[in-house]
Amino acid sequence: MMETRDATSVQQPPFSAAAGDEIRWLLDHAMLEQGAAISRTYAGKGSMWQRPYAAAQPRAAAALASVWFAAYPPAIITRPGDSVLHTLGDPGLWQAFAEVGIQAVHTGPMKRAGGVTGRAFTPSIDGNFDRIGLDIDPGLGATAEFIAMSRTAKASGAVVIDDIVPGHTGKGPDFRLAERSYGDYPGIYHMVEIAPEDWALLPDAPAGKDSANLDAAAMTALHARGYIVGALSRTIFYEPGVKETDWSATAVVQGVDGVARRWVYLHYFKEGQPTLNWLDPTFAGPRLVLGDALHSLGVLGASMLRLDANGFLGVEPRTPGPAWSEGHPLSVTANQLIAGLVRKAGAFTFQELNLTVDDIAAMSQGGADLSYDFITRPAYHVALALGDTEFLRLMLGEMRRAGIDPASLVHALQNHDELTLELVHFWTLHKDDRYTLGGREMSGAELREQIRAAMYARLAGPDAPYNLRFVTNGVACTTASMVAAALGIHDIEQLDAAQVAAIQQAHLLLAMYNALQPGVFALSGWDLVGALTLPAEAVADFMGDGDTRWINRGAYDLMGVAPAATHSQAGLPRARVLYGALPDQLRDPASFASQLRHLLDVRRRYRLFESRQLAVPAVQAPGLLILVHELPDGLGTEITALNFGIEPLEETILLTGIASQPVRELLRGEAAGVVDAQGRFRVRLEGHAGKAYLVDGQQSLAHEMRV
């Protein structure tokens, strides 16, 4: 049986001088201590009672900034001697962003990450998502530079978005204090002390490592003895010999009380990312996270926070079967706590939640203000890769069924992760539901496998060797390299001008899909410069644990400040780019950035981000997608028409409830016919092209005169 800790055990005995110095050093750098100090500055203040906080406010969040640039700090190339934060805070960059139409920069994780061995910091193992401190990672800059960047953004009429990680940390000071059984620190993590008589069940930590991943047999044995909840519904990042379960055992650690211990801890992700415990009686984990959030808002000057992997905050045993670890109510409650506190402090949150559509809807009730669009993101890639929008329209229907407003979503192009093909919606809750795709009825599980097989065959493997599968989750690729694969291009090292033009055209089509609908539009530096994937051998050192995503994280130079640089400061090789630096692109009307600027200008002028999606009409052409939106304040009805196929198309669509009206095409600024008395309208599109039609000519002409 598992032993409980005596209540008196948290009283710490006297230390030796050396041990005491190390404990004090760890405490000085621990997030729990730092967060508590920040939190106390907010306590008892009237300012915490001036704002509503119970309900999510997606449209208010989107109104603050509806076009985002998603940075990835390790990939940013800087001027010699400049930090990443100095580069991101450059007024010239913010001027270029304003010219394109970008209103916010999501910095990505910039606080100290990695681990601690003794008193030495070790590097991040997951792109700074293994946070261990509230101070800025010295490899990226200084706290003062982050604050200066926030001020530059505000002076430009824009905002900065920071990250918090509510699900895990790295093996930093907090984890080392937990291993030592110091105070409340073991309560931060989902970790369990193993009795010495059961150590034989645990693997030995390999030489040079402080822990070892449990195999299935050891995990099952510990579950049977009442230590842990056992197997979870899935093992994220599963890799034989690297990560076979979500549990690892520490080496023997001498506690502050002189007792030698071994712990088993949960990690949804990598071994160096121990999972936080959101329902420990000490509530140490929530205190750490909330203190971190307030630090980002009150000290660094951020206006919004991304909640990383926020769907994995609750776990409990189930009999029979695996533990309940996804869609758990505790995740809903924890997110409401985080989002509510942030709204009380005058800011907003958005969530990275790759779960079912139902989970996204549930977690948005009082939780994060915005959700990353994991619903249609894989689907619009399917549409381009296969030239068929049926699956995309199916997902838009699932979204409407769940009552999710597209205005509550962050519609994004590339980020630092892979192109996910997990399709969790059809893997878990809806695996037995019946769907029709391609004229055939099938289960959700069958649909998932059909889509995944088609995408893996199209986007990776022999036909597209420059992209790689990422374990069981999807494909490591950039947007440009995904498009290249969709176009059937085998060799991206020998692209001619026509192929580059075709990639840019399809890339703009994906930008149109994401921008010409309600909510937030987000894109990355890799998108802006048209980055391709790196050769696997160029990042072999980064991929030692099987993480192929490093090929899509090549270094980029947005402003052309260091043309001779071959690597970023973090050591990432410079990616080959198709479009060039922003200043050069903005001088060329035909460039990707210039065409994007025009697209975003139309989006802003007609306030598409504020619109309401009315319908997704049925169509005949496989590659055609139609989205119908009601614009705010009587500006009319907007129709987004996109051709995901490579061939031109012409089709008459039926617009229910719209009487005969003149139509204008907004991107080209020209008349486009009329909707007839029966609500019929003729759409004509070139291959991989899109149009934005405005119905109600009188309103539109008056608006155009005003702007």
MIDRENVEX-548878 format. One record per residue (C-alpha): x, y, z; chain; residue number from 1. Coordinates in steps of 0.2 Angstrom, whole numbers, plus 2048, in hexadecimal, padded with zeros to 3 digits. Each point is the difference from the previous one (the first is absolute). Layout:
N
((X,Y,Z),'A',NUM)
...
This chain:
707
((800,800,800),'A',1)
((805,812,7FC),'A',2)
((806,809,810),'A',3)
((7FA,812,804),'A',4)
((80B,80D,806),'A',5)
((7FF,805,812),'A',6)
((7FA,812,802),'A',7)
((80F,804,80A),'A',8)
((80C,7FB,7F3),'A',9)
((7FF,811,7F7),'A',10)
((809,807,80F),'A',11)
((811,801,7FA),'A',12)
((80F,7FB,80B),'A',13)
((810,80A,801),'A',14)
((80B,7FF,7F1),'A',15)
((813,7FE,7FE),'A',16)
((808,810,7FA),'A',17)
((802,7FA,7EF),'A',18)
((7EF,7F8,7FE),'A',19)
((7F8,810,808),'A',20)
((809,80B,7F3),'A',21)
((7FA,7F5,7F2),'A',22)
((7EE,800,806),'A',23)
((800,813,802),'A',24)
((807,802,7EE),'A',25)
((7F2,7F5,7FA),'A',26)
((7F3,80A,809),'A',27)
((807,810,7F9),'A',28)
((7FD,7F9,7EF),'A',29)
((7F0,7F7,802),'A',30)
((7F0,805,7F7),'A',31)
((7F5,7FC,80F),'A',32)
((80A,80D,80B),'A',33)
((801,80D,7F2),'A',34)
((7ED,7FE,7FB),'A',35)
((7FB,802,812),'A',36)
((809,810,801),'A',37)
((7F7,807,7F1),'A',38)
((7EF,7FA,805),'A',39)
((802,809,811),'A',40)
((801,811,7F6),'A',41)
((7EE,7FD,7F9),'A',42)
((7F8,7FA,810),'A',43)
((7F4,80C,809),'A',44)
((800,80C,7F1),'A',45)
((7F0,808,7FA),'A',46)
((806,7FF,7EE),'A',47)
((7FC,7ED,801),'A',48)
((7EE,804,801),'A',49)
((7FD,80C,7F1),'A',50)
((7FE,7F3,7F2),'A',51)
((7F4,7F2,7FC),'A',52)
((809,7EF,800),'A',53)
((7F4,7F2,800),'A',54)
((7FC,7FE,7EE),'A',55)
((80C,7FE,7F1),'A',56)
((801,810,7F5),'A',57)
((806,7FA,7EF),'A',58)
((7FA,80F,7F6),'A',59)
((808,80C,80C),'A',60)
((810,7F7,7FF),'A',61)
((800,800,7ED),'A',62)
((7FB,812,800),'A',63)
((810,804,80A),'A',64)
((80B,7F8,7F2),'A',65)
((7F9,7F5,7F2),'A',66)
((810,7FD,7F6),'A',67)
((80E,7F8,809),'A',68)
((812,7FC,7FC),'A',69)
((806,7F0,809),'A',70)
((812,801,804),'A',71)
((80C,7F1,804),'A',72)
((80E,808,809),'A',73)
((80D,7F3,7FD),'A',74)
((7FE,802,7ED),'A',75)
((802,813,7FF),'A',76)
((810,806,7F8),'A',77)
((806,810,808),'A',78)
((80D,80D,7FC),'A',79)
((811,7FB,807),'A',80)
((800,805,813),'A',81)
((7ED,802,801),'A',82)
((7F5,7F5,80A),'A',83)
((7F0,7F8,7FA),'A',84)
((7F6,80C,80B),'A',85)
((809,80F,7F9),'A',86)
((7FC,7FA,7EE),'A',87)
((7EE,7FD,804),'A',88)
((7FF,811,809),'A',89)
((808,80A,7F1),'A',90)
((7F4,80E,7FB),'A',91)
((804,7FD,7EE),'A',92)
((7F9,7EE,801),'A',93)
((7F0,807,808),'A',94)
((7FF,80C,7F2),'A',95)
((801,7F2,7F3),'A',96)
((7F3,7F6,80A),'A',97)
((7F4,80F,800),'A',98)
((802,802,7ED),'A',99)
((7FC,7ED,7FE),'A',100)
((7F1,802,80C),'A',101)
((807,7F6,80F),'A',102)
((7F9,806,811),'A',103)
((808,7F5,80C),'A',104)
((810,7F5,803),'A',105)
((7FE,7F0,809),'A',106)
((812,7FE,806),'A',107)
((7FF,7ED,804),'A',108)
((808,7FA,810),'A',109)
((80F,80C,805),'A',110)
((802,7FC,813),'A',111)
((80E,7F6,806),'A',112)
((7FE,7ED,7FC),'A',113)
((809,7F0,801),'A',114)
((806,7F9,810),'A',115)
((80C,802,80F),'A',116)
((80E,7F4,805),'A',117)
((807,805,810),'A',118)
((801,813,7FE),'A',119)
((803,7FF,7ED),'A',120)
((7F2,804,7F3),'A',121)
((7FE,7F4,7F2),'A',122)
((7F9,804,7EF),'A',123)
((7EE,7FE,7FB),'A',124)
((7FA,7EF,7F8),'A',125)
((7F0,807,7F8),'A',126)
((803,811,7F9),'A',127)
((7FD,809,811),'A',128)
((7F0,7F7,804),'A',129)
((808,7F8,80F),'A',130)
((800,810,80A),'A',131)
((80A,801,811),'A',132)
((800,812,804),'A',133)
((7F7,811,7FE),'A',134)
((80F,809,7FA),'A',135)
((804,802,7EE),'A',136)
((80B,7F2,7F8),'A',137)
((811,809,7FF),'A',138)
((802,7F8,7EF),'A',139)
((7F2,80B,7FA),'A',140)
((803,810,809),'A',141)
((7FB,809,810),'A',142)
((7F1,804,809),'A',143)
((802,813,7FD),'A',144)
((801,7FC,7ED),'A',145)
((7EF,7F7,801),'A',146)
((7F8,80E,809),'A',147)
((807,80C,7F3),'A',148)
((7F9,7F5,7F2),'A',149)
((7EF,801,808),'A',150)
((801,813,801),'A',151)
((805,801,7EE),'A',152)
((7F2,7F5,7FB),'A',153)
((7F3,80C,809),'A',154)
((808,80F,7F8),'A',155)
((7FC,7F7,7EF),'A',156)
((7EE,7FD,805),'A',157)
((804,7ED,803),'A',158)
((802,7F4,80E),'A',159)
((80C,7F2,806),'A',160)
((7F9,7EF,804),'A',161)
((80A,7F5,80C),'A',162)
((800,7ED,804),'A',163)
((7FC,7F7,810),'A',164)
((801,7EE,802),'A',165)
((7F3,7F9,80D),'A',166)
((803,7EE,7FD),'A',167)
((813,7FD,803),'A',168)
((811,807,804),'A',169)
((811,7FB,7FC),'A',170)
((80C,7F8,80E),'A',171)
((804,810,807),'A',172)
((802,807,812),'A',173)
((7EE,7FB,804),'A',174)
((802,7EE,7FB),'A',175)
((810,7FE,809),'A',176)
((7F8,807,810),'A',177)
((7F2,7F4,7FD),'A',178)
((80C,7F1,7FE),'A',179)
((808,806,811),'A',180)
((7EE,7FF,808),'A',181)
((802,812,805),'A',182)
((7F0,809,806),'A',183)
((7F2,801,7F4),'A',184)
((80A,7FC,7F1),'A',185)
((7FC,7EE,7FD),'A',186)
((7EE,806,7FF),'A',187)
((804,80A,7F1),'A',188)
((802,7F0,7F5),'A',189)
((7F7,7F0,7FD),'A',190)
((80D,7F6,808),'A',191)
((800,7F2,80C),'A',192)
((80D,7F9,80D),'A',193)
((803,7EE,7FD),'A',194)
((804,7F5,810),'A',195)
((812,7F9,800),'A',196)
((7F9,7EE,800),'A',197)
((7F8,804,7EF),'A',198)
((80F,808,7F8),'A',199)
((804,7F0,7F7),'A',200)
((7F1,804,7F5),'A',201)
((809,80F,7FA),'A',202)
((80D,802,7F2),'A',203)
((811,806,804),'A',204)
((803,812,7FA),'A',205)
((80D,7FE,7F1),'A',206)
((811,808,803),'A',207)
((800,813,7FE),'A',208)
((7ED,800,802),'A',209)
((7F5,804,810),'A',210)
((7F1,7F6,7FB),'A',211)
((7FB,7F1,7F6),'A',212)
((7EF,7FD,7F6),'A',213)
((7F5,7F2,806),'A',214)
((7FC,7F2,7F4),'A',215)
((7EE,7F9,800),'A',216)
((804,7F2,80C),'A',217)
((807,80C,80D),'A',218)
((7F2,80C,7FE),'A',219)
((7F3,7F2,802),'A',220)
((808,7F9,80F),'A',221)
((801,811,809),'A',222)
((7ED,803,7FB),'A',223)
((7FC,7EF,808),'A',224)
((808,805,810),'A',225)
((7F7,810,801),'A',226)
((80D,80D,7FD),'A',227)
((7FB,807,7EF),'A',228)
((7F0,801,7F5),'A',229)
((809,7F5,7F3),'A',230)
((7FE,802,7ED),'A',231)
((7F9,810,7F8),'A',232)
((7F5,800,7F1),'A',233)
((80F,803,7F5),'A',234)
((813,802,801),'A',235)
((804,810,7F8),'A',236)
((811,800,7F7),'A',237)
((801,7ED,801),'A',238)
((810,7FA,7FB),'A',239)
((807,7EE,804),'A',240)
((80F,801,80B),'A',241)
((7FD,812,803),'A',242)
((7EF,803,807),'A',243)
((7F5,7F0,802),'A',244)
((7F5,807,80D),'A',245)
((7FB,810,808),'A',246)
((809,7FC,810),'A',247)
((813,801,806),'A',248)
((809,7FC,80F),'A',249)
((80D,80B,808),'A',250)
((811,7FA,806),'A',251)
((803,7FF,813),'A',252)
((7FF,811,807),'A',253)
((805,806,812),'A',254)
((7F2,809,808),'A',255)
((802,810,80B),'A',256)
((7FB,7F4,80E),'A',257)
((80E,7F4,7FD),'A',258)
((7F5,7F3,7F8),'A',259)
((805,7F8,7EF),'A',260)
((7F1,800,7F4),'A',261)
((7FB,7FB,7EF),'A',262)
((7F1,808,7F8),'A',263)
((7F5,7FB,7F1),'A',264)
((7F9,80F,7F7),'A',265)
((7F4,803,7F2),'A',266)
((805,809,7F0),'A',267)
((7F4,802,7F1),'A',268)
((80E,805,7F5),'A',269)
((813,7FE,802),'A',270)
((808,7F8,80F),'A',271)
((807,811,805),'A',272)
((7EF,808,801),'A',273)
((7F8,7FA,810),'A',274)
((7ED,803,801),'A',275)
((7F8,80C,80C),'A',276)
((7F4,7FA,80D),'A',277)
((7F0,80B,800),'A',278)
((7F7,7F8,80E),'A',279)
((80E,7FD,80E),'A',280)
((7FA,806,811),'A',281)
((80E,80D,800),'A',282)
((7FA,807,7F0),'A',283)
((813,804,7FC),'A',284)
((7FE,7FD,7EE),'A',285)
((7F2,80C,7FD),'A',286)
((809,80D,80B),'A',287)
((80F,7FE,7F5),'A',288)
((7F6,802,7EF),'A',289)
((7F6,80F,806),'A',290)
((80F,809,806),'A',291)
((809,7FD,7F0),'A',292)
((7F1,807,7F7),'A',293)
((7FF,810,80A),'A',294)
((813,803,7FD),'A',295)
((7FD,800,7EE),'A',296)
((7F2,80C,801),'A',297)
((806,80C,80E),'A',298)
((813,7FF,7FD),'A',299)
((803,7FC,7EE),'A',300)
((7F1,80A,7F9),'A',301)
((7F8,7F3,7F6),'A',302)
((7ED,802,7FC),'A',303)
((7FC,7EE,7FC),'A',304)
((806,7EF,805),'A',305)
((801,7F0,7F6),'A',306)
((7FC,7F0,80B),'A',307)
((80B,7F3,7FA),'A',308)
((7F9,7EE,800),'A',309)
((7F2,805,80C),'A',310)
((7F5,7F0,7FD),'A',311)
((80B,7F5,80B),'A',312)
((7FD,807,811),'A',313)
((7F6,7F2,808),'A',314)
((803,7ED,801),'A',315)
((7F7,7F2,80A),'A',316)
((7FF,7ED,800),'A',317)
((7F2,7F7,7F7),'A',318)
((7FB,7EE,801),'A',319)
((801,7F8,7F4),'A',320)
((80B,808,7F3),'A',321)
((80D,80E,7FF),'A',322)
((7FF,80F,80C),'A',323)
((7F5,80F,7FC),'A',324)
((80D,80D,7FA),'A',325)
((7F7,809,7F2),'A',326)
((7F0,80A,801),'A',327)
((802,7FF,813),'A',328)
((7F5,80D,80A),'A',329)
((80F,805,80A),'A',330)
((807,807,7F0),'A',331)
((7F0,80A,7FD),'A',332)
((801,807,812),'A',333)
((812,804,800),'A',334)
((7FF,809,7F0),'A',335)
((7F1,80A,807),'A',336)
((80B,805,80E),'A',337)
((80F,806,7F5),'A',338)
((7F5,809,7F3),'A',339)
((7F5,808,80E),'A',340)
((80F,807,809),'A',341)
((808,806,7F0),'A',342)
((7F0,809,7FC),'A',343)
((7FF,808,811),'A',344)
((811,806,7FD),'A',345)
((7FA,809,7F0),'A',346)
((807,7F4,7F3),'A',347)
((7FB,7F0,7F5),'A',348)
((805,7EF,7FD),'A',349)
((800,7F3,7F1),'A',350)
((802,7EE,802),'A',351)
((809,7F2,7F6),'A',352)
((7F4,7F2,802),'A',353)
((802,7F2,7F4),'A',354)
((7F1,7F5,806),'A',355)
((7EF,7FD,7FA),'A',356)
((7F4,80E,7F9),'A',357)
((7F6,7FC,810),'A',358)
((80E,803,80B),'A',359)
((805,810,7F8),'A',360)
((7EE,806,802),'A',361)
((7FF,7FB,812),'A',362)
((811,808,804),'A',363)
((7FA,810,7F9),'A',364)
((7F2,802,80C),'A',365)
((808,80C,80C),'A',366)
((811,7FB,7FB),'A',367)
((80C,807,7F3),'A',368)
((7F9,80E,7F6),'A',369)
((807,7F9,7EF),'A',370)
((804,7EE,7FB),'A',371)
((80D,7FB,7F3),'A',372)
((7F7,7F9,7F1),'A',373)
((804,7ED,801),'A',374)
((7EF,7FD,7F9),'A',375)
((803,806,7EE),'A',376)
((813,802,7FF),'A',377)
((803,7EE,7FB),'A',378)
((7F1,800,7F5),'A',379)
((805,80F,7F5),'A',380)
((811,7F7,7FE),'A',381)
((7F6,7F1,7FA),'A',382)
((7F6,80B,7F4),'A',383)
((810,806,7F8),'A',384)
((809,7F0,800),'A',385)
((7F1,7F6,7F8),'A',386)
((7F8,80E,7F6),'A',387)
((7F0,7FC,809),'A',388)
((7F7,80A,80E),'A',389)
((7F3,7F3,806),'A',390)
((80A,7FC,810),'A',391)
((802,813,803),'A',392)
((7EE,802,7FE),'A',393)
((7FC,7F2,80C),'A',394)
((80B,807,80D),'A',395)
((7F8,811,7FE),'A',396)
((7EF,7F7,803),'A',397)
((807,7F8,810),'A',398)
((805,811,806),'A',399)
((7EF,807,7FD),'A',400)
((7F8,7F0,809),'A',401)
((80A,804,80F),'A',402)
((7FB,812,800),'A',403)
((812,807,7FD),'A',404)
((800,811,7F9),'A',405)
((80E,802,7F3),'A',406)
((804,811,808),'A',407)
((806,7F7,810),'A',408)
((80E,7F7,7F6),'A',409)
((812,805,7FB),'A',410)
((801,7FB,7EE),'A',411)
((812,7FD,7FC),'A',412)
((80D,7FB,7F4),'A',413)
((810,7F8,806),'A',414)
((806,800,811),'A',415)
((80F,7F7,809),'A',416)
((7F7,7F0,801),'A',417)
((7FD,7F2,7F3),'A',418)
((7F0,800,7F4),'A',419)
((7F6,7F6,80C),'A',420)
((7F6,7F1,7F9),'A',421)
((7FB,7F9,811),'A',422)
((7EE,804,7FC),'A',423)
((7FC,7FC,812),'A',424)
((7ED,804,7FD),'A',425)
((7FF,7F0,7F6),'A',426)
((80C,7F6,80B),'A',427)
((7F8,801,810),'A',428)
((7EE,807,804),'A',429)
((7F9,7FE,7EE),'A',430)
((80A,7F0,7FA),'A',431)
((7F0,7F6,7FF),'A',432)
((7F5,80E,7F8),'A',433)
((7FB,7FE,7EE),'A',434)
((805,80C,7F3),'A',435)
((7FF,801,7ED),'A',436)
((810,805,7F6),'A',437)
((802,7FD,7ED),'A',438)
((7EF,7F8,7FF),'A',439)
((804,7F3,80C),'A',440)
((7FA,7FE,812),'A',441)
((80D,7FC,80D),'A',442)
((804,801,813),'A',443)
((80A,80F,807),'A',444)
((80E,7F4,803),'A',445)
((800,7FA,7ED),'A',446)
((7FE,812,7FA),'A',447)
((80F,805,80B),'A',448)
((80B,7F2,7F9),'A',449)
((7FB,804,7EE),'A',450)
((804,812,801),'A',451)
((811,7FD,809),'A',452)
((805,7F3,7F3),'A',453)
((7FD,80C,7F2),'A',454)
((809,80E,808),'A',455)
((80F,7F6,805),'A',456)
((801,7F9,7EE),'A',457)
((7FF,812,7F9),'A',458)
((80A,80A,80B),'A',459)
((80E,7F5,806),'A',460)
((80A,7F1,7FB),'A',461)
((808,7FC,7EE),'A',462)
((7F5,80E,7F7),'A',463)
((805,80D,80D),'A',464)
((810,7FB,808),'A',465)
((803,812,807),'A',466)
((7F1,7FE,80C),'A',467)
((801,7F3,80E),'A',468)
((7F3,7F7,80B),'A',469)
((7FF,806,812),'A',470)
((7FE,7F0,80A),'A',471)
((7ED,7FC,800),'A',472)
((7FA,812,800),'A',473)
((802,807,7EE),'A',474)
((80D,807,7F4),'A',475)
((80F,80B,803),'A',476)
((7FF,80D,7F3),'A',477)
((7FF,813,7FC),'A',478)
((7F1,807,7F7),'A',479)
((80B,803,7F1),'A',480)
((807,7EE,800),'A',481)
((7EE,7F9,803),'A',482)
((7FA,809,7F1),'A',483)
((80E,7FA,7F6),'A',484)
((7FB,7EE,804),'A',485)
((7EE,804,7FC),'A',486)
((806,806,7EF),'A',487)
((809,7F0,7FD),'A',488)
((812,808,801),'A',489)
((80D,7F2,804),'A',490)
((80F,80B,802),'A',491)
((800,811,809),'A',492)
((812,803,7FD),'A',493)
((7FD,803,7ED),'A',494)
((7F1,80B,7FF),'A',495)
((7FD,80B,7F1),'A',496)
((7F7,810,7FF),'A',497)
((7F0,7F8,7FB),'A',498)
((800,7F4,80E),'A',499)
((804,80E,80D),'A',500)
((7F1,80A,7F9),'A',501)
((7F5,7F1,801),'A',502)
((805,7FE,813),'A',503)
((7FD,812,803),'A',504)
((7EF,7FF,7F8),'A',505)
((7FA,7F1,80B),'A',506)
((808,808,80F),'A',507)
((7F6,810,7FE),'A',508)
((7F0,7F5,7FE),'A',509)
((803,7F8,811),'A',510)
((803,812,807),'A',511)
((7EF,805,7F8),'A',512)
((7F7,7F1,808),'A',513)
((806,805,811),'A',514)
((7FF,813,7FE),'A',515)
((7EF,801,7F7),'A',516)
((7F5,7FA,80F),'A',517)
((7FC,806,811),'A',518)
((80D,800,80E),'A',519)
((813,801,801),'A',520)
((80C,7FD,7F1),'A',521)
((811,7FB,805),'A',522)
((810,7FC,7F6),'A',523)
((812,7FD,804),'A',524)
((811,806,7FA),'A',525)
((802,7F0,7F6),'A',526)
((7F0,805,7F6),'A',527)
((806,812,7FE),'A',528)
((810,7FB,7F8),'A',529)
((7FA,7F0,7F7),'A',530)
((80C,7F5,80A),'A',531)
((803,7EE,7FB),'A',532)
((805,7F1,80B),'A',533)
((812,7FD,805),'A',534)
((809,7F0,7FB),'A',535)
((7FE,7F4,80E),'A',536)
((813,7FE,801),'A',537)
((802,813,804),'A',538)
((7F6,7FE,810),'A',539)
((805,7EE,804),'A',540)
((806,806,811),'A',541)
((7EF,808,804),'A',542)
((7F7,7F0,7FB),'A',543)
((809,7F4,80B),'A',544)
((7F0,7FB,80A),'A',545)
((7F6,7FE,7F0),'A',546)
((7F9,811,7FF),'A',547)
((7FF,803,7ED),'A',548)
((7F8,811,802),'A',549)
((811,809,800),'A',550)
((800,7FF,7ED),'A',551)
((7F1,80C,7FF),'A',552)
((809,80C,80D),'A',553)
((80D,807,7F5),'A',554)
((808,811,804),'A',555)
((7F9,80F,7F7),'A',556)
((805,813,7FE),'A',557)
((7F0,80A,7FE),'A',558)
((808,811,7FD),'A',559)
((80F,7FA,7F7),'A',560)
((80C,807,80E),'A',561)
((80D,7F2,7FF),'A',562)
((801,7F9,7EE),'A',563)
((810,7F7,804),'A',564)
((7F9,7F7,80F),'A',565)
((7FF,7ED,7FE),'A',566)
((7F8,7FC,811),'A',567)
((7F5,808,80D),'A',568)
((807,803,811),'A',569)
((7F8,7F0,806),'A',570)
((80A,7F7,7F3),'A',571)
((7F2,7FC,7F4),'A',572)
((806,800,7EE),'A',573)
((7FA,80D,7F4),'A',574)
((7F1,7FA,7F6),'A',575)
((7FF,803,7ED),'A',576)
((7F2,80C,7FC),'A',577)
((7F6,803,7F1),'A',578)
((7F9,812,803),'A',579)
((80E,80A,808),'A',580)
((801,80C,80E),'A',581)
((7F1,80C,804),'A',582)
((808,810,7FA),'A',583)
((804,7F9,7EF),'A',584)
((7EE,7F8,7FF),'A',585)
((7F7,810,804),'A',586)
((809,809,7F2),'A',587)
((7F9,7F3,7F4),'A',588)
((7ED,800,7FC),'A',589)
((801,7EE,7FA),'A',590)
((808,7F9,810),'A',591)
((7F8,7F5,80D),'A',592)
((801,80E,80D),'A',593)
((7F9,80D,7F5),'A',594)
((7F1,7F5,7FB),'A',595)
((7FD,7FB,812),'A',596)
((800,813,804),'A',597)
((7F2,803,7F4),'A',598)
((7F6,7F1,806),'A',599)
((802,806,812),'A',600)
((7FB,812,7FB),'A',601)
((7F0,7FA,7F9),'A',602)
((7FD,7F5,80F),'A',603)
((803,80F,80C),'A',604)
((7F5,80C,7F5),'A',605)
((7F1,7F5,800),'A',606)
((803,7FA,812),'A',607)
((7FF,7ED,7FB),'A',608)
((807,7FB,811),'A',609)
((7F0,807,808),'A',610)
((7F5,7F7,7F3),'A',611)
((7F4,7F2,804),'A',612)
((801,7F0,7F6),'A',613)
((7EE,7FC,7F9),'A',614)
((803,7F1,7F5),'A',615)
((80B,7F4,7F7),'A',616)
((7F6,7FC,7F1),'A',617)
((801,7EF,7F7),'A',618)
((80A,800,7EF),'A',619)
((803,7F5,7F1),'A',620)
((812,804,7FC),'A',621)
((80B,7F5,80B),'A',622)
((80D,80E,803),'A',623)
((7F3,80E,804),'A',624)
((7FD,807,811),'A',625)
((7F3,80E,803),'A',626)
((7FE,809,811),'A',627)
((7F2,80D,802),'A',628)
((803,80E,80D),'A',629)
((7F5,80E,807),'A',630)
((80B,80F,802),'A',631)
((7FD,80B,80F),'A',632)
((7F6,811,800),'A',633)
((7F7,7FC,7F0),'A',634)
((80F,7FF,7F5),'A',635)
((7F8,7F2,7F6),'A',636)
((803,7EE,7FD),'A',637)
((811,7F9,7FC),'A',638)
((803,7F0,7F6),'A',639)
((811,7F8,801),'A',640)
((803,7F5,7F1),'A',641)
((80F,7F5,7FF),'A',642)
((806,7F3,7F4),'A',643)
((80B,7F3,808),'A',644)
((802,7F7,7EF),'A',645)
((80E,804,7F3),'A',646)
((7F3,802,7F2),'A',647)
((7F5,80F,7FD),'A',648)
((7EE,7FE,804),'A',649)
((7EF,808,7FD),'A',650)
((7F0,7FC,80A),'A',651)
((7F0,808,804),'A',652)
((7FD,800,813),'A',653)
((7EF,803,809),'A',654)
((800,80D,80E),'A',655)
((7F1,7FD,80A),'A',656)
((7F7,80F,807),'A',657)
((809,80D,7F5),'A',658)
((7F5,809,7F3),'A',659)
((807,807,7F0),'A',660)
((80E,80B,804),'A',661)
((810,807,7F7),'A',662)
((810,7F8,805),'A',663)
((812,807,801),'A',664)
((810,7F6,801),'A',665)
((80A,809,80E),'A',666)
((812,7FA,7FC),'A',667)
((7FF,806,7EE),'A',668)
((7F4,80E,804),'A',669)
((7F5,7FD,7F1),'A',670)
((7EE,7FC,7FC),'A',671)
((7FC,7ED,800),'A',672)
((7EE,7FE,7FA),'A',673)
((7F1,7FE,80A),'A',674)
((7F7,7F4,80B),'A',675)
((7F0,7FC,7F6),'A',676)
((7EE,7FF,807),'A',677)
((802,7EE,804),'A',678)
((810,803,80B),'A',679)
((80B,7F9,7F3),'A',680)
((812,807,7FD),'A',681)
((80D,7FA,7F3),'A',682)
((812,7FD,807),'A',683)
((80F,800,7F5),'A',684)
((811,7FB,808),'A',685)
((811,7FC,7F9),'A',686)
((809,7F2,807),'A',687)
((806,802,812),'A',688)
((7F8,811,800),'A',689)
((7F3,809,80B),'A',690)
((7F4,80F,800),'A',691)
((7F7,80A,80D),'A',692)
((7EF,805,7F9),'A',693)
((7F5,80E,808),'A',694)
((7EE,800,7FE),'A',695)
((7F5,810,803),'A',696)
((808,80C,7F4),'A',697)
((7F9,810,808),'A',698)
((807,7FC,811),'A',699)
((811,7FB,7F9),'A',700)
((802,80F,7F4),'A',701)
((7FC,80C,80F),'A',702)
((80D,7F7,80B),'A',703)
((80D,801,7F2),'A',704)
((7FD,813,7FF),'A',705)
((803,801,812),'A',706)
((810,7F7,801),'A',707)
